[in-house]
Amino acid sequence: MPIDLDLLERTWNDPYSPFFSHFDLAFWGGGLTLLAAAPGTGKTSWLLQMAAEAAYRNIPAALICYEHTPDELFYRLVNQARAICWGPHHWGAEYEEEKFLNVLAPRTRVTLIQAHDNQDTVRAIRQTLIEDHAFTPGQPAFLAIDYLQRIPVLNATGLVREDIRSGEAAAALRELARETGWAVIAAAAVRSNAFTPTDSEFHPDLSLLLGDERVAYEPDRIIYLQRKHSLPCQCCARLTAYVLKDRTAPLRAIPLLFWGGRFTIAKLDTTSGIATPVDEDKNDEILI
């Protein structure tokens, strides 16, 4: 029987091959990720950090935000660069302008856009990125949206109500990712019963997502970010990122620290209570 070379070639074609990895999370062209969390947990900061890291690696990257202005986002980006330079416990260290600018400058290549929830649909976002910011369909790009429930959806009668449009918005984002080959991640709101921080054993599930049931079906991956009640030190907040759905990897829980507007996994000194971020270049531990 002759070998079917076309079939053999298809067996080696991995549709989930990543072009960008942010520590333990790999992003591939055409994939949609949701990042769900209560208000004030750090969704926007995490999206900004991921988009800035993609830009740092010369990948076209954008954060489309329905809540904050580009100036507000840039201020957070500056704080993240400071955190990279000096960490959470050395903000009083000698200021080194060259070091700081070397960290900040390449990350400022990220495109920051303020969107409006009465007009900036997914189709409008796609058009803006292609026509005004040189994003190219079929080429790797990283797109972050803040946040899912604010994305306007239009039907034959006009604007769909916010409380019922999240499933349609998730479907539109997934279609955008598939059509363009970009990696898309969107922040998502959760129900009010998930607002309270806790140190007790916590088992989040997909029912915590705010919106209709379709929200949980559309994404390729869903991450739930939970803040812990106790703090390891005055500068840091403890969180856990629960991966509740993932087409490319096992479900898992990732312990995090949030400091200086930046997420990281760090080693905690149980005697002093001070958390020290792990050196990303010298340690194989997962960092977020």
ChimeraX attribute file (.defattr): number of C-alpha atoms within 10 A of each C-alpha:
attribute: neighborCount
match mode: 1-to-1
recipient: residues
	/A:1	3
	/A:2	4
	/A:3	7
	/A:4	8
	/A:5	9
	/A:6	8
	/A:7	9
	/A:8	10
	/A:9	9
	/A:10	9
	/A:11	9
	/A:12	8
	/A:13	9
	/A:14	8
	/A:15	10
	/A:16	14
	/A:17	12
	/A:18	16
	/A:19	16
	/A:20	20
	/A:21	13
	/A:22	15
	/A:23	14
	/A:24	12
	/A:25	15
	/A:26	16
	/A:27	24
	/A:28	22
	/A:29	24
	/A:30	23
	/A:31	25
	/A:32	27
	/A:33	24
	/A:34	28
	/A:35	26
	/A:36	26
	/A:37	24
	/A:38	23
	/A:39	14
	/A:40	10
	/A:41	19
	/A:42	20
	/A:43	22
	/A:44	24
	/A:45	20
	/A:46	19
	/A:47	23
	/A:48	30
	/A:49	24
	/A:50	26
	/A:51	28
	/A:52	29
	/A:53	22
	/A:54	25
	/A:55	21
	/A:56	19
	/A:57	13
	/A:58	14
	/A:59	19
	/A:60	23
	/A:61	30
	/A:62	27
	/A:63	27
	/A:64	25
	/A:65	27
	/A:66	19
	/A:67	16
	/A:68	15
	/A:69	14
	/A:70	16
	/A:71	12
	/A:72	11
	/A:73	20
	/A:74	15
	/A:75	11
	/A:76	19
	/A:77	23
	/A:78	20
	/A:79	17
	/A:80	24
	/A:81	24
	/A:82	23
	/A:83	20
	/A:84	16
	/A:85	20
	/A:86	17
	/A:87	18
	/A:88	22
	/A:89	18
	/A:90	11
	/A:91	13
	/A:92	7
	/A:93	10
	/A:94	8
	/A:95	12
	/A:96	10
	/A:97	8
	/A:98	9
	/A:99	12
	/A:100	17
	/A:101	15
	/A:102	12
	/A:103	17
	/A:104	21
	/A:105	12
	/A:106	16
	/A:107	25
	/A:108	17
	/A:109	20
	/A:110	26
	/A:111	18
	/A:112	23
	/A:113	20
	/A:114	16
	/A:115	22
	/A:116	15
	/A:117	16
	/A:118	12
	/A:119	14
	/A:120	19
	/A:121	20
	/A:122	19
	/A:123	12
	/A:124	11
	/A:125	16
	/A:126	18
	/A:127	13
	/A:128	15
	/A:129	19
	/A:130	12
	/A:131	10
	/A:132	8
	/A:133	13
	/A:134	10
	/A:135	21
	/A:136	16
	/A:137	17
	/A:138	13
	/A:139	12
	/A:140	21
	/A:141	28
	/A:142	28
	/A:143	23
	/A:144	25
	/A:145	27
	/A:146	25
	/A:147	22
	/A:148	27
	/A:149	26
	/A:150	24
	/A:151	26
	/A:152	21
	/A:153	25
	/A:154	15
	/A:155	7
	/A:156	6
	/A:157	6
	/A:158	8
	/A:159	14
	/A:160	15
	/A:161	11
	/A:162	14
	/A:163	12
	/A:164	14
	/A:165	22
	/A:166	27
	/A:167	22
	/A:168	21
	/A:169	23
	/A:170	26
	/A:171	17
	/A:172	18
	/A:173	28
	/A:174	22
	/A:175	17
	/A:176	22
	/A:177	24
	/A:178	18
	/A:179	13
	/A:180	18
	/A:181	20
	/A:182	28
	/A:183	26
	/A:184	26
	/A:185	30
	/A:186	27
	/A:187	25
	/A:188	28
	/A:189	23
	/A:190	20
	/A:191	13
	/A:192	12
	/A:193	8
	/A:194	15
	/A:195	15
	/A:196	11
	/A:197	14
	/A:198	14
	/A:199	12
	/A:200	8
	/A:201	6
	/A:202	11
	/A:203	7
	/A:204	15
	/A:205	13
	/A:206	17
	/A:207	13
	/A:208	18
	/A:209	24
	/A:210	21
	/A:211	21
	/A:212	14
	/A:213	13
	/A:214	15
	/A:215	24
	/A:216	21
	/A:217	14
	/A:218	21
	/A:219	22
	/A:220	17
	/A:221	22
	/A:222	29
	/A:223	23
	/A:224	25
	/A:225	23
	/A:226	26
	/A:227	24
	/A:228	20
	/A:229	14
	/A:230	13
	/A:231	16
	/A:232	18
	/A:233	15
	/A:234	12
	/A:235	15
	/A:236	22
	/A:237	19
	/A:238	22
	/A:239	26
	/A:240	18
	/A:241	19
	/A:242	22
	/A:243	22
	/A:244	18
	/A:245	22
	/A:246	15
	/A:247	12
	/A:248	15
	/A:249	12
	/A:250	10
	/A:251	14
	/A:252	12
	/A:253	14
	/A:254	15
	/A:255	17
	/A:256	23
	/A:257	26
	/A:258	22
	/A:259	20
	/A:260	22
	/A:261	22
	/A:262	25
	/A:263	24
	/A:264	21
	/A:265	23
	/A:266	20
	/A:267	13
	/A:268	16
	/A:269	11
	/A:270	9
	/A:271	6
	/A:272	9
	/A:273	12
	/A:274	19
	/A:275	23
	/A:276	17
	/A:277	19
	/A:278	17
	/A:279	13
	/A:280	14
	/A:281	7
	/A:282	7
	/A:283	9
	/A:284	10
	/A:285	15
	/A:286	17
	/A:287	21
	/A:288	22
